[in-house]
Amino acid sequence: MEQHTKENIEEPVIQPEEMSDPLENQLDPGGEPLQTDPMEPGLGEMKDKYLRLLAEFENYKKRTSKERIEFAKYASQEVIVSLLPVLDDFDRATQHRHMTEGTTLIHHKLLQLIKQKGLIEMQSTRELFDASLHEAITEVSVPEEQRNIVIDTVEKGYYLHDKIIRFAKVVVGK
């Protein structure tokens, strides 16, 4: 006779899909499957509501995270926009050579500071006029090859990261 120990007895492993409910295939007199749990009819609806709520919450977390990133990226926009006229004044002073060495140093420091915050100067002169980037102040008569080309920039345009915060005011050839 053979001795059975824990080592030589193999227990059958039952997979979840192999398990069956003895009442699963039985039908009631009306032809409907038998209900084993009186709470089961609402269970499917509750699972559905739970999954929808969970998905909605995940979408909310993603949306608020994205909004926080956007807010941090453009939080300085109001301050930078209010400093743009100061940059314009510095540029006009540079063109007329009315700046001392100290003023030039301050101008460069200010420009570097707001560039670190994401300010990008728009390059407009000698480019094709684009109404989504430029605001045409006036048009001047030019030869055929310079039509619809920006002839002069009256006021520079700027981006903050990838968003236009001020359109360039330009003179266009017609």
Secondary structure, DSSP 8 states (H G I E B T S, - for coil): -----TTT-------GGG---TTTT-B-TTSSB--S-TTHHHHHHHHHHHHHHHHHHHHHHHHHHHHHHHHHHHTTHHHHHHHHHHHHHHHHHHHTT---HHHHHHHHHHHHHHHHTTEEE---TTSB--TTTEEEEEEE---GGGTTBEEEEEE--EEETTEEEE-EEEEEE-
